[in-house]
């Protein structure tokens, strides 16, 4: 076999941050990219022109931006989280963000867990609304303030069928780690804690086991198919174990598995919510499947790395490829279905913090401690 | 003397009467010749005797000389039986010598020239042709001796005539062949050689052989070409062999038993003749004819050989070539036998004889002698194996014939080995393993014995190895002392033996100590091509100023590798060999383990194939997944960090990273460099690159370390040299580190010497400085504008005594250029000003050289340069030589040279046992010769500086001594070059003295002084 082609270089490098870029995410429908750095700056980039559109000191310099997140269900809103536990919701306006956050609320503590918005399978959107209302009958309706038509129009410009079908409403909730190894569910509109896993009422018996697991390090909220819109949450812990929770039964996890030997740093669920990818401080990446019937999770593929430490993972919306951001400055691309390695991307000169795909599957962004974010074009979808 | 019975039976009385009658007749003829006035009378007189002895056609004589026809025709022609009787008596009486003397001297000098050819043939030559060649030889050959001419005889004519007669009798009439058959008639019978030797007969035979063989020596230069040594001996050899062959057929047609050994005179004669031929250095002629014969024989017998039926071969060959064996038996002269067999071997090797053929040739010729005579055995086993050098194919035959003593076979079936075999192997190995032998024997000799040992080893089995006493330890000793050698070829010999040895011990697990890649070991070690190359190189080397040693050692990477190999090998060779042995013992466990491996491999391959299947169908083609972690390490930016990291031996990554940046950091020459340099030097020297480096990257790591050290020396010489030279003699470092230190010092010296600057224009400087790049002997650049640079012109002669230069000059104003070519345009001579280099080295020369020299002969704990670590000593001397080259033509050279000369003159260096050290010393001496400016030498002479002048004279005598007596060819070549340099220097110095003498009359040097001190005649 002849020599393989060399791995690609980034199509653009976004410079401008003055300190380590902690997180990045694409706008679900518009060519926008949000990045947050440890000095508290939140930037909005144009992914076509590759330049900064807007910058704001979203969080205090000491806290920094720890996480930024968008979701189709949130529409033109972006959520940022500081290391001090303060979360802010920003409205995306023409030419940037709103001057002041829509809402600011303080979650419980200073921790190492990035927040997670709720991932929803597009085909179950219809039932979703109802289920949300079932789940949270008195609060869920409050979130529908956005003009549905506007976002659909924008989406049509993108000529993406998938995106255009997305409604801009959804469970405006986020999950994050709370105190004492708990996972908390917050409502974004009101900035209030809704639930807590394990449920605080019967934390007596499970508290001990949770303590042994250590702090919650990663969390992913999603609405699986056939769950009638009920929220499920995956949470990863310091000792490498992973729990699957069902919002209907906050007292006990659906299943508990331990794939890793070190703290789980990142958990991702794919677009079909049938499985996902998890990474930890050890030298393993696990591609797992979820079985809701039996309430179990099994390892589909275990990838062993030469150098330990993966701080971020992401699965592309078409579930073809997955990416990891490593402490070893590398972005690694895997065939998500088979788990085989596809590329090792070397650009960053410092530890990588996060990696994220755009909703249209065309772009990927990686961000790193070297204060840069890089845009990549990998295996463009054939459609 | 026994009288033969070929003539008619006659009574003794009749014989006596006949004898007196013949004597009378001879007397009569003699007086007739003496009194003869005309040639007719002489012919007539001779005819009267000849007609009674030989059948002569008288009528032909009558036709020419009608005057005597009546007399001639009147002579009574006797009957055949009568004539035989007469002849028999004539040759056994006193008459024949008298007659021959008369024929040779009297007739020849006065009359023979006027004989007509027919008459000469009839009445003169008949006496010689018809007579017995044994007698004739004894008469003719001594007569060749006499020289000059008296008034009585014309010796010139006599000599020419004798030569003619010899050719006639011996060559044309096959007299030699007759002699062979004659002797067997004389000495046939049941007597053995011993008895034969005691009798007079043997003396006669020896003398005849001696006369025969000495003919070419006695013949003059003007003699016929047939008598020249080459062709004469070739011809008589053919006759001798034919005679012997005939004799053999005669003998063996009757006697069928091969063991019956009737020794007879003809074999003895042929043997004697061959011995003498060999002694005269013409052994090659003996086999010339029969090489064809041998080949033919063996082709005929090919089928037999293929079936390995020695008996059959035996018979076949015996009949036709038995006589060779018999001749060999008859040869008693050991030296001649040795020469003969040596020649045979060499001739066989040039004929591309196959191993089987050669074996059978040797077998046929020498088998019987070899079994019965110790002297022949000694020739083969001692001389041919240990003292002489043959081509490797000959060596194989010798071993096959004399050591293994059975026919070669391809199937590898083992013959039981004789005790003799083990004795020989043991002796060989003991000779081979001696350190003295490695040091002092010629390379060819070493290669030869190594090959002998190797070939013997290849024939042995593991059990045989173990049972032979001391063999194992000797081989280990020999291998290890060869692997220590700095000379590549010697190491190769050592590793070849190790390989052969390990193959015997465990064929599945050979030990490859060096880069022997192929399966078969080249026992010639490429010496044939090497010799050729050397000759070529020698031709060139007269023009080539660079000495070979510097060429081969210049490449640091090469030497590192070499030296690392030495080091590793030294340690590992024994272990490896012993391990190989152990593994044989563990063989019972072996197969299962191997099976396990096999299963594993299968499993893995299965998994692999699955894996490849699963990936191949995807549209997602992977990119190149190779990944190095070059960018991951954090960089060092401070010298202090670097030296701290280098000291952490438990962090190999850190050390590698530190080594990566060290050179850059040093070259940047930060302010703190002088302060931290000592620390850094120590850290760099003590780093263990091999432990640190990733497998396969040892070389680059090592190189980085070296470059860092070089940079360090160049940027702050005094501080780092202070530490380095101390470390060089410190007991804490090992050989490799010492060599490293020396290597980096020499590299640094060279770098300091060629520091480059780009300067603007220096051509108009008023004072010519010696530190200029230009050497003193190149003519100055002054001249008309546009003159080209000087170029050296090759001298035509063998030795270039001086340098010749030429340059392109611009045309004079009035000159008109003809020709169309644009190459003659003036623009060509414009050149950009060359980069000026400035030699910064002389400033530091003392710091380099003096501390390095001071303790070479000290022997303390862990430091023993002179004996154990001679490689370090050799490198050290080489370094000093390089330093001398770097300060060439600078004032510092003279002071350094005297110190260096002191060192070289010490006995332990000048006459070191290892050739490597002597080579280095020669290199250093040559560099002294080139480094000294002639004017310094001249001033040293004028001022009476004894050190320099004595030292230079010593170099000359020492180099002379080496050219004459050194066993190492490289050494003698270098010494030759050294002598040449000395002569050139002497010439330049005497020129300098002349100019000094002519310019200032205050200093007067007598020419004798120059002669005495610089060019003392070797006869003094």
Contacts between the chains, C-beta under 8 A, distances in Angstrom:
chain1	res1	chain2	res2	distance
A	3	B	624	6.9
A	4	B	621	7.9
A	4	B	622	6.6
A	4	B	623	6.0
A	4	B	624	4.1
A	4	B	625	7.4
A	5	B	623	5.8
A	5	B	624	6.4
A	6	B	623	6.7
A	6	B	624	5.2
A	7	B	623	4.2
A	7	B	624	6.1
A	8	B	623	7.0
A	306	B	627	7.6
A	307	B	629	7.3
A	307	B	632	7.7
A	320	B	620	6.8
A	321	B	620	6.7
A	328	B	629	7.2
A	328	B	632	6.0
A	329	B	631	6.5
A	329	B	632	6.3
A	330	B	627	7.0
A	335	B	615	7.7
A	335	B	618	6.1
A	335	B	620	5.1
A	338	B	614	5.7
A	338	B	615	6.9
A	338	B	618	6.9
A	340	B	611	7.8
A	340	B	614	7.1
A	340	B	615	5.0
A	340	B	618	7.7
A	340	B	622	7.0
A	341	B	622	6.4
A	341	B	625	5.5
A	342	B	620	5.7
A	342	B	621	7.9
A	342	B	622	4.6
A	342	B	623	6.5
A	343	B	622	6.5
A	343	B	623	4.0
A	343	B	625	7.1
A	344	B	623	7.6
A	344	B	625	5.7
A	344	B	626	7.9
A	344	B	627	4.9
A	346	B	627	7.6
A	346	B	631	7.1
A	349	B	631	6.6
A	379	B	620	5.6
A	382	B	619	7.6
